């Protein structure tokens, strides 16, 4: 299986099966997807990251460092934009921590987040509905084969964050550890979506007993594709049916995908959180409930007669 890593050269975002509307799902999810992780996302350069502890956020490694700030836009929180400063002195001056054998990277901020995502630490992701977030544009030109629609090419970037849904279809073992896999299916979820260039680093959330928890970080998609496997004419696309196309690259070769009666959808991949949760939590420290209570009591006492309660960043 060929994986096309999402990189900065072309910055498209979550791409939907049902619509090419540029304004679709650009605000907080509602209904069954209410509080499904959107509120924990933030802008890290051209990409996204997810707050996972009072002073830590997680994102992808492969697009490199993206500056020294992390901004939780009001579009995520419902309030004003808040920009946090990355602590570039951590880890002996490296400025971040990489989770060995994965595409996961953790940063620390100098201030504190007002809220952060719980991590999914179970092993039951397979078959669960997931919500994913990314930045960029909507779907572009139709991809046709013998006059039949098979999917869409990615549109030009517009810098907008969108969310979509899918279903975890497999756990894919790779050189970068376990990846959550989800197929871009014609008969998928109500907000069926996949990834495109620029979605790397965005959070993938699953509902665990009524609580949406971070289960993955966007990494890659299937690709590239070609009609003939000729040199220099491959293209990127979100295909709900890869049948009849070649998949691969000029550098590593092309494989023909048989055009069967049943659709053969392309897939998205996200670095799995659960198999790395211990390593993540060893870095991104979350205070014990007792410590939080003591801190609140101390702050309330210091406030004295003002009786304003605990101050917190917004």
N, C-alpha and C positions, 0 to 999 in steps of 0.2 A: 504494500500500500504506500503510495507516494503522499507525503505530507508537504503542503505549501505553507511555510511559516509566514505569519502576518508581519509585515514590516512597514517602515515609515514612508517608503517611496510613493505608495498609493494608499490613501487613508480613507477607505470606505468603512461603513459600519454595518450593524445588524441589518440583515436583508430578509424581507418577509415573503412568504409564499402568496398571501392573499392580496397584497397591495404594494404599489410603488409610490404611495403618497409620502412625500418628504416629511410631513408633520405627524405621521403615525407613531404613536407611543414615544413621544418626546417629553412627556410629563409623567409624574408618579403613577405607577400601576394602581388600578382599583379592582373592585370585585374580588374574585378568587385570588388575585395576585397582589392584593393590598399588603404593604410592608414586606415585599419580597426581596429586599436588599438594596433597592434604589437609594434609600436614605443613607446608606453607608459608603456610597461611591464618591470618588473625588477625581479631579483632573490632575494628572501628572504629566506635564508636557503635552504631547499630542495624544496621550493615551489615558487610560483609567487605572485607578488603584482602589483597594477596599480597606477601610479602617477595620482593624481586627483586635485592637487593644487601645488603652487610653493614649498611648504615644506611638503607635505603630500602624503602618499600612503595608499591604502585600500587593504585588503586581508581577509582571513577567520579566525575565532576564534578557531575552534575546533582542529587544530593541534598545538596550543600553540605558545609561542614565539620561534623564530628561530635565535637568536643571535642579534647583534647590528649593522648590516650593511645591506644595500640594494644596489644591483649592477645593473645598467643598462648596460648590456653587449652590445658590439659593434654589435652583431647579431641583436639586436633590433633597434639600432639607426643608424647603418651604419658607426659609428665612433669608437673611442677607448672605452674600458670599463671604466665606471666611478662608483666608489664606494662611497656611501653616508653613513654618520653616523647617527644612530637612536638616537634621543634625549630621553634618558631614564628617564629624570626628569619630564616630562610632567604629567598632571593630578595627581598632588600631589604625584609624584614619582611612580605612577603605570606604566608609560612608554608607555601607549597607551590608546585609548578610544574604548570601545565596544558600538555598537549601541544596545540599550536595546531591547530584544525580537527577536534578529536576530543572525546570525552567522557572522556578519560583524565586522571587527576590523580596526581601523585607527591608523597609526603611523605618527610621525613627524620626519623629518630629520633636521640636524643642518645646512646643506647647502641649495641649491635651485636647483630644476629641471629646465632644459631649456625649457621643454614643458610638458604638462599634459593633461589628457583626459577630455573632456566635459562630463557631466552627462546627461543621458536620464531622463527627468522628466515628460514625457507624460504617457499616459495610453493605448497606442495602440500597445503594444508588440506582442499581439496574431497574429500569421500569418506572422510576420516579419522574414526575414532571419537574422540569427545571426552568429557571428564568435566567437569562443572560443579558449583559449590558455591553455596549460598545459605542464608538464614536465614528462619525463620517457621513456618508451619503446613502440614499436609497438605492433600490435595484435599477439597473440600466437596461441595455438592449436585450431583446429576446434571443435566446439560443435555440435555433431550429435545426431539425434533422429530418430530411425528406418532407419538409413542410409541417412537421409536428413540433410543438413546443416542448422543450426539455428542461428549460430553466432560464436564468438571466445572468448577464455579465454584471459586474459591479459598476455602479455609477461613480462619477467624480466626487471627491470628498467635499463636505460642507461644514465639518467641525461640530455637528450636532450629535448629542448623546441619545441613543434609543435603547429600548428594551424589547425583548421578544421571548418566546417560550419554545420548548421542545421537550423531548423525552430521552432520558439516558438509555441508549440502546445497547451499550457494551462497555466493558472496561478493557481498554487497549494497552497492552504491555509494550513499552517502547524503550529506546536508549535513554530517554529522559523520564523514566519511571512510568507509573500507571497514569493513563489519561482517560477521562470520561469522554465517551463518544456519543454523538447524537446525530441521527440521520435527518436530512432535509426532505421530509415526506409530503406528498400531495394530500394524504389523508391524516395529517398530524394534528397537533394541538390547535386550540382556538387562535393562538398568536404565533403560529409556526414560523420559525426563523432559523437562520444559520449565520455564520460569520463571513466577513470579508476583510480585506486589508485594512489595518488600523484598529481592529477590535481587540488585539492582544492586551492582556492585563486586566480586562474587565472581569467582574465577578460572575460566578455561576452559583445560583442558590437553589436549594431543594427544601421542601416543606417536611420537617421532621416533627410529627406530633403536634402540628398547629403552629410551629415556629419555623420561619424561614432561616436557614443556616447556610453559610458559605461552604460549598462543596467543591468548587473548582475555580481556576483562573484561566481565562481564554488563552489558547496557545496557537492553534493552526486549523487548516481545512484541507480537504482533498484537493489535489490539482497537480500540475496544470492539465489542461485538456487540449485535444487536437482532433480535427476531422480526418487527417491523413497521416499523421506522424512525420510530416515533412519538416525540414529544418527551419527554425525561425518563425513559425506561424502558430505556436501554441497560445492559448488564452486562459484567463482565469474566469471561473463561473461558479454559481451556485446551481447545481443541477438536481432536480428531483428525479431525473432518470438519466444515468450515465450510459445506458445501453446504446451501442453503436459508435461510441467515441473512444479515442485513445486517451490514456492517462499516464502522466510521467513527465519527462523533460528531455531536451536534446542531450544534455550532459549524462543522464543516467539511463536513458532508454524509455521506450513507450510500450504500454501494454494495452491490447485491445480488450474492450469490455463488451461481451456478447449482448446483443439487443434481444433480450427475452420478452415474453409477454408481460411479466411483472416488472414494475419499475425497480431500478437499482440506484437509489439516491446517493448523492455525495454526503460526506460527513464533516462535522466540526469536532474539534478536540480541545479539551481543557485539562490542565494539570490537576491531578486529584489531590484534594486536601487531606482526606482521611488517612491515607497511608503515610502522610508527612506531618500529621498533627502534633506528634510528640516533639519533633525537631522545631516546628513552628512555635509551639508554646514555650519551648526552652529559651527562645529569643524574645518573642512578643509577650511580655509579662502582663498578666491581668491580675489586679489586686484581689486578694481573698475578700469575701463579703465582710468579714470582721474588720479588716483594714479599712474598707470603704466606710463602714459605720463609724469607726473611730475618727476618721478624717472629717466626716460630716459633723460629728459632735464637736470636734475641735474648731471647725469653721464657725459653727453656730455660736459657740462660746465667745470666739474672738469678735463676732459681730456685735456683742453686747446688747445695749438697749435699742440698736437700730432694728432688730427683729426682721432682717431681710432674708434670712435663709442662706443657702449655700450659693456662692457665685460660681458660675461655670462658663467656659468659652461657648460662644454661639457662632 
